[in-house]
Amino acid sequence: MADKVTIKLVGPEQRQRAQKLILRAPADYVVTISEPTRTLDQNALMWAALADIAHAKPDGREMTPEQWKCAFMDAAGFKPEFVPALEGNGFICLGYKSSRLTKAQFSDLVETIFEFGARKGVRWSMPMDRAA
C-alpha cells in the first residue's frame, strides 16, 4: 500500500476504491475526509489580483504580492502562529498558507481582495467576469 493516497469522491467508483483501501489498510493507519482545497483557477486569480494591487500601490503602500497576500489573509480572519526564533531573539511567523484553505474559505479571501481593490480604485488586469 502506498504511503499516502488521495481520492476525490466524485462518484461511486471512487467511493468503492476508498472503501477497499480502508478495508485493506494496516492497523494504525489514518483516514482523513475533508472539503476540497482551493482550485488552480482560484489561485491564479488571486495572484493576478495581488499583482494588480501591488502595482497600484494603494495609499502609497509599496508591498510585494506575497506581502499583500499576508495582509489579506489576516484581514479575512486567517491568523498566523508566531513561535520563538531559534536563538530566542524574536519570533518567526508560521502560516498564511492559502493552499490549505477550502474552496469556500479561498473564495472569502478573494472577495476580501477584490473588495479592497474596488474601494481603492485598483484597475484589474483580468476581465471582471473571470473573477466571478
N, C-alpha and C positions, 0 to 999 in steps of 0.2 A: 504494500500500500504506500502511496506517495506521502511525503511529509505533510503536504498541505494541498487540499483540493477545494476549489471554489466552484459552486454550481449556481447558476442563475435559474431560479424556479419560474420558468416561463410556460411550462406545460407539463402534462402528465409524464412524459418520458424523463424529464429532468427530476421530477419528484421521485419516480421509481429508482433512478440511479442513486439519488441521495439516500433513499431508504436502504438500498442494497449496501452502500458504503457504510452506513451506520451499523447494519447488522453484522458486517464483516470486521468492523473496527476492533482493534485490541482494547483490553481494559485500560482505563485511564485516558483514553483519547478524549478530545473536547470537540463539541459541536456548537457552532455559533450561527444563529439565524439573525440577520439584520436587514434593515432597509438598504436599498441601493445607495451608493455614494454618487457624488456629482458626475455628470457626463463630461466627455471631452469637449462637446459643443459649449456647455455651460462654462467650462474652464477657459476656453478660447475667448468667449465673450467677455468674461471677467478681465482677462489680461489686456484685451483691446481697450476696454473702458478705463482700466487703471493707467494705461499708457496715455490715453487722451487726457485724463485728469492731470497726470504728471506734466504733460506738455503745456496744459493750460495754466499751471501754477496758480490755482485759486487762492485769493487773499495773499498773494506773493509767496506762498509756501512752495519751496523747491524741495521736492522729495522724489525718490525713485518709485517706480511702480510697486516694487516689493515693500517699500516703507508705507505707501498708501494702502496696500493690502492689509498690513498690520493695523493701521489706523481704522480701516473699515471693519475688520474682524472685531476689534474692540467695540466700535460703535454699534455693531449688530449684536453685541452681547456675548461674543465668543472670547472669553478671557484666557490669557496665558497663565502658566505657572512659573514662578520665579524660584530658583534654587541657589544656594551659596556657590560662588566660584570655587575652584579647586584650592586656591591659596587663601581663601577666606576674605579676599579684598573685593567685596561687592557681590553682585548677583548676576546670574545669566537667565535669559528668558527662554522658556521652553513653550512651544505651542505655536499657534497661528498656522496650523496645518489645514488648509481648506480642502485638501484631498480626503480628509476624514469626515467631512460634512455630508449629511444625507442630501438628496436632491432638493427636498423642501428647505432645509437649512441653507443650502447654497443659493437657492432662489431668493431667500430673505436677504442674504449677503449682497447679491447682485442688485436687488431692489434698493438697498441702502446706498450702494454706489451710484446708481442712476438718479436716485432722488437728490443726493448731494450735488451731483454734476448738473442736474437741471436747475437746481436752486442757485448754483454758482455760474451759470451760463456757459458750461463746457460744451464745445462743439464736438459732436461724436463723429468718429471716422467711419463707423459702420452704419448701415441703414437701420433706422429705428424699428422696422418691422422684424428684423432679426433678433432684436432684444426681447421680443415678446415670448 
